[in-house]
Amino acid sequence: MNAQELLATADSRIEKHRRADVTLKVVDKQGKPLSGAQVEVEQTRHAFLFGCNIFPLFSYQGEQHDKYSKQFSALLNYATLAFYWGAYEPERGRKGRDLQERIARWCKEHGIATKGHPLVWHEVYPGWAPNDPDQAKPLLRERVREIVSQFAGLIDRWDVVNEATVSERFNNGVGNWVKRDGAGAVVAECLAWAREANPRAILLYNDYNLSPAFEQLVEELIRRKAPLDAIGIQSHMHGGEWPLERAWQVCETYARFGKPLHFTETTVLSGEHGFMRPRPWPTTPEGEARQADYVEKFYTILFSHPAVEAITWWDFMDGGWQGAPAGLIREDLSPKPVYHRLMRLIKGKWWTREVLRTNARGEVRLRGFLGDYRVVASATVGRRTQTFPLKRGKNEWVIRLG
């Protein structure tokens, strides 16, 4: 399909894959149906993960922290936390657990799901760590097992290995290990360490290298029966926006492996395109309009594909990675048009709110977006608030009054 066809058919795919039917019954304390009861249905959270990295959350203080955190939590339900080895443990044994735990606890308090990124990567490699893979492996194994087990319950999703298809280009412990044993063997072993540390965790392999090498690596992981739960796909667009047909084709290419797809790092600029440009690298009104228009279409295409479970933006504010004008908000933390456009989708077009009355059988029926709901039922015999998950398949909710 071309871009026009993909967009024209997106709503029907979203209706099929992102919504489900529910029958809600209101009864009295004896179980008798209550007709004419008022039922207020309000979605409180998407099942789909709309996210961003949240690295600078506590870099801001006072009013700036309040502005950053409120805008993040108002729009998003998913956050990626930083576990780059060289930054997390700049000196052997001096680890940054406290900050990441503080961020993770803030996320939990605000109903935001979390993911740690990355555990094993050839970049941001600590200067103190050895280049010999036989010496590096025990340290990596200890690191993966320690972090995944320590954060279980606070962070239960992990980019376990990052970009192994290009690791062999790097002369350090990770690069030399991949060079010696092959990417498939390395990734499979690292995934196994993480699974042992937290059997309930959702484990990802993450890469930007959308080439046959990535596909072959996923095929090998499946052949090895590695504990791979989802495929992480980066979509940095510093050089220009992907054609929408390419976005769809990437989904189709990786969906064939039968694993959920997470778009883990999405970047669309609102200024001049390029990589590592001199600073200041400003956002512009024309770029902000282009960014908002494209992102609305890109998110719609991904949300309409049944294999996609998550989209993570990179970074929340301008001036983050590479200093690029890639944020949903500006450097002064004011929201850009793209922020408002996504809000209208995520908490508007793709959000369910209904006020209904029960029929003679005490029932209301509705179709809503998958996720969590708060329902308030009221009648002459009483009033009650309950929460329910709306999942794929058959949903039957009951509220008892009186």
C-alpha positions, 0 to 999 in steps of 0.5 A, spaced: 500 500 500 502 507 498 502 512 504 495 514 502 492 507 502 495 506 509 492 512 512 485 511 509 485 504 512 488 506 518 482 507 522 479 500 520 485 497 523 485 501 529 478 499 530 479 492 529 486 491 533 486 496 539 478 496 541 474 491 544 467 490 546 464 490 553 458 488 557 457 491 564 451 489 568 449 493 574 445 489 580 443 490 587 446 487 593 441 481 592 444 480 584 437 483 581 439 487 575 438 495 576 435 498 570 436 506 568 442 506 572 447 511 570 454 509 568 460 513 567 466 510 563 472 513 563 479 510 560 485 511 565 490 508 561 492 505 555 494 498 554 499 500 548 505 503 551 506 511 549 513 513 551 519 517 552 526 516 555 525 520 562 533 521 563 533 528 566 527 528 570 530 530 576 535 534 573 530 539 573 528 543 580 522 547 582 518 549 577 521 546 571 521 539 575 513 540 576 512 543 568 517 537 565 513 531 570 506 534 569 507 534 561 510 527 561 505 524 565 499 527 562 501 525 555 505 518 556 504 512 560 511 509 559 518 511 560 525 509 559 531 509 564 538 510 563 543 504 565 549 505 560 554 502 563 560 507 563 555 512 566 551 508 571 558 505 574 564 510 572 568 507 577 568 500 579 563 499 584 560 506 584 554 505 581 548 510 580 542 505 583 539 511 587 538 515 582 534 510 577 531 507 583 528 514 585 526 515 577 522 508 577 519 510 584 516 516 581 514 513 575 510 507 579 507 513 583 504 516 577 502 509 573 507 510 568 510 503 566 518 503 565 524 500 561 531 500 563 536 501 557 541 498 555 544 493 559 550 490 554 552 495 549 559 496 546 558 504 547 558 508 553 563 502 555 567 504 562 574 506 561 576 501 567 573 495 564 577 490 560 577 489 553 579 482 553 572 478 553 574 473 558 575 478 563 569 482 561 564 477 561 563 475 568 563 483 569 557 483 564 554 477 567 554 480 574 551 487 572 545 484 568 543 479 574 544 484 579 541 490 576 535 486 573 534 482 580 535 489 584 529 493 580 524 487 579 517 490 580 520 497 579 523 495 572 520 489 569 522 491 561 529 491 559 533 493 552 538 487 554 543 488 548 543 494 544 546 494 537 550 487 537 550 487 529 555 492 529 559 491 536 565 487 532 567 494 530 569 496 537 575 494 541 572 493 548 570 487 552 563 487 548 565 488 541 571 483 542 566 478 545 561 479 539 567 479 534 570 472 537 563 468 539 558 472 534 552 476 535 547 471 536 551 467 541 552 473 545 545 476 545 542 469 547 547 468 553 545 475 555 538 474 555 538 468 559 542 472 564 536 477 565 531 471 564 534 468 570 534 474 574 527 476 573 523 470 570 517 475 569 521 480 565 520 482 558 526 482 555 528 486 548 534 486 543 534 493 540 537 495 534 537 501 529 541 497 523 535 495 519 538 490 515 538 483 513 544 482 519 538 484 524 533 479 521 538 474 521 540 475 528 533 475 530 532 468 526 538 466 530 535 468 537 529 464 535 533 458 533 536 458 539 530 459 543 533 465 546 528 468 551 526 474 547 520 477 548 520 483 544 524 486 538 526 493 539 526 497 533 530 504 533 527 510 528 531 516 529 530 520 523 535 526 523 537 525 516 529 526 514 523 523 515 521 516 513 516 515 507 510 512 511 511 506 506 517 504 509 514 505 516 509 500 514 514 495 511 519 495 517 513 493 521 511 487 516 518 485 516 519 484 523 512 482 525 514 475 521 518 473 527 511 472 531 514 477 536 511 484 539 515 490 536 517 496 540 519 502 536 524 504 542 527 510 539 523 515 535 526 521 533 523 527 528 526 533 528 523 540 528 529 544 525 534 543 520 535 536 518 542 533 520 547 529 525 551 532 530 550 539 527 553 545 531 549 548 536 545 552 537 541 547 533 534 551 533 527 549 532 523 553 527 516 554 526 516 551 519 520 545 522 515 544 528 509 544 523 512 539 519 514 535 525 507 535 528 504 533 521 509 527 520 508 524 527 501 524 527 501 520 521 507 516 523 504 514 530 497 512 526 501 507 522 504 504 527 498 504 532 494 501 526 499 495 526 497 489 530 504 487 532 506 494 535 506 494 542 510 500 544 512 507 541 518 511 545 520 518 543 527 520 543 528 526 547 522 529 551 525 536 550 529 539 545 537 539 546 537 532 548 541 527 544 546 531 539 543 537 541 537 536 536 531 540 536 527 533 537 523 534 543 515 534 544 517 540 548 522 546 547 528 547 551 524 552 555 519 546 556 513 549 553 509 544 549 510 544 541 505 543 536 507 535 536 505 535 543 498 537 542 497 533 536 499 527 540 495 529 546 489 529 541 490 522 539 492 519 545 487 522 550 482 524 545 481 520 538 484 514 541 481 514 548 474 512 551 469 516 555 462 514 555 456 516 560 450 511 559 444 508 562 442 501 563 437 497 560 431 493 562 437 487 564 441 492 568 446 492 562 450 497 558 454 495 552 460 499 549 466 498 545 473 501 548 480 502 547 484 496 550 487 499 557 484 500 564 478 503 566 474 507 572 467 506 572 462 509 576 455 506 577 449 510 580 442 509 582 437 510 587 440 504 591 447 507 591 453 509 588 460 505 587 466 506 583 470 500 580 476 499 576 476 494 570 481 492 565 479 492 558 482 486 554 482 483 547 476 478 547 470 477 551 469 482 557 464 482 562 464 487 568 459 487 574 458 492 579 453 491 585 450 497 588 446 497 595 
